[in-house]
Amino acid sequence: MDRNEIVKTVNSIFVERFEMDESELTPEKKIIEDLQLDSLDLVDMIVGLQQKFGIMLRDNPEIRNVRTLGDVYDLFEKLAKEHPEIADKIK
Amino acid sequence: MVLLRSIAIYSVTVLWMLVFWLAVLLPVLAVMLLPAPRRRHVIRFSLLVFGQLTIRCVWRIFFRIRFEDRTGGVREPGIVVVNHRSASDAFLVARPGFCGAQTVNGWPLRLPFLGPVARAAGYLNITEWDYGTTLARAREVLSSGEMIVSYPEGTRSESPRMNPFHSGIFRIAMELKVPVYMLCIAGNQYMPDRKFRFREFQDISMRFLGPLPAEEIQKCPTAYALKMKVFRRMTDELASMDAELDHEKTL
């Protein structure tokens, strides 16, 4: 699964669940400050990512370091390398 | 001049507060014997009367409040989302004339006098209660036919620009399947400011919008989607209200 596929999949969650315009989803965007997600919205985001990629993030310490959309892409790029089966789970 | 008027408005408001609450003291004490839901309703009604008289009579000496009701007279119980520029908002929300419980941070509930009144009225302590407690109390208020008045910015912005919204109250609206109204207040950002100083006196404009029907709310995939829908609508409305106020000032 390459970076482009990951970006497309992550962005689809923000478009479907948060009704964001895809054009505003750029890697440097801060999830809290720029996209205005609060702590409850972050739970929705994590649930969406878990469902889409078919992996649990709750116990992953790196999810706590995510600040920007680019950080989310980086995290899933790393996870995709560690778990190649992710590509098959994408719904 | 502004300082003198600030001293005057605080003096008159405090004096009026004492007169009103002393006048209703005995009935209010009697109400304390009623069961909690009934007691809260009566106190909320008293606060509505107090707020209405304050802004329509007492503050009328100092500034004008222009109010437009764009709800078409609909008063189905729901969530009223209010932008929050100043402490005067807590009084101004009485203007549309509905009875309701406000959501507040913990600290106003600990203020002398106002705190016990707000607690007796069943105001929702949105920062210190867990979600389940807040939801249960919100359900109780709405099922008694009243509104929940919420400031999702969480704190005063003291500026024409709104702070980002928190999602909690929108989650409650979705869960309880109730409509969402929008109450936009412009012109009072420095009346008073965050340090409770009146830095200017000018007309205040209020528009009561909505409601977003419960069916439309249910179509939102998440509370975030709903909050951003409301945020954008209020941002547009407030921009036009501020522009009108600025235009009037230049005339």
Boltz contact constraints between the chains, C-beta under 6 A:
constraints:
  - contact:
      token1: [A, 17]
      token2: [B, 221]
      max_distance: 6.0
  - contact:
      token1: [A, 17]
      token2: [B, 222]
      max_distance: 6.0
  - contact:
      token1: [A, 18]
      token2: [B, 224]
      max_distance: 6.0
  - contact:
      token1: [A, 18]
      token2: [B, 225]
      max_distance: 6.0
  - contact:
      token1: [A, 19]
      token2: [B, 225]
      max_distance: 6.0
  - contact:
      token1: [A, 36]
      token2: [B, 164]
      max_distance: 6.0
  - contact:
      token1: [A, 38]
      token2: [B, 166]
      max_distance: 6.0
  - contact:
      token1: [A, 38]
      token2: [B, 167]
      max_distance: 6.0
  - contact:
      token1: [A, 40]
      token2: [B, 167]
      max_distance: 6.0
  - contact:
      token1: [A, 41]
      token2: [B, 167]
      max_distance: 6.0
  - contact:
      token1: [A, 41]
      token2: [B, 224]
      max_distance: 6.0
  - contact:
      token1: [A, 44]
      token2: [B, 222]
      max_distance: 6.0
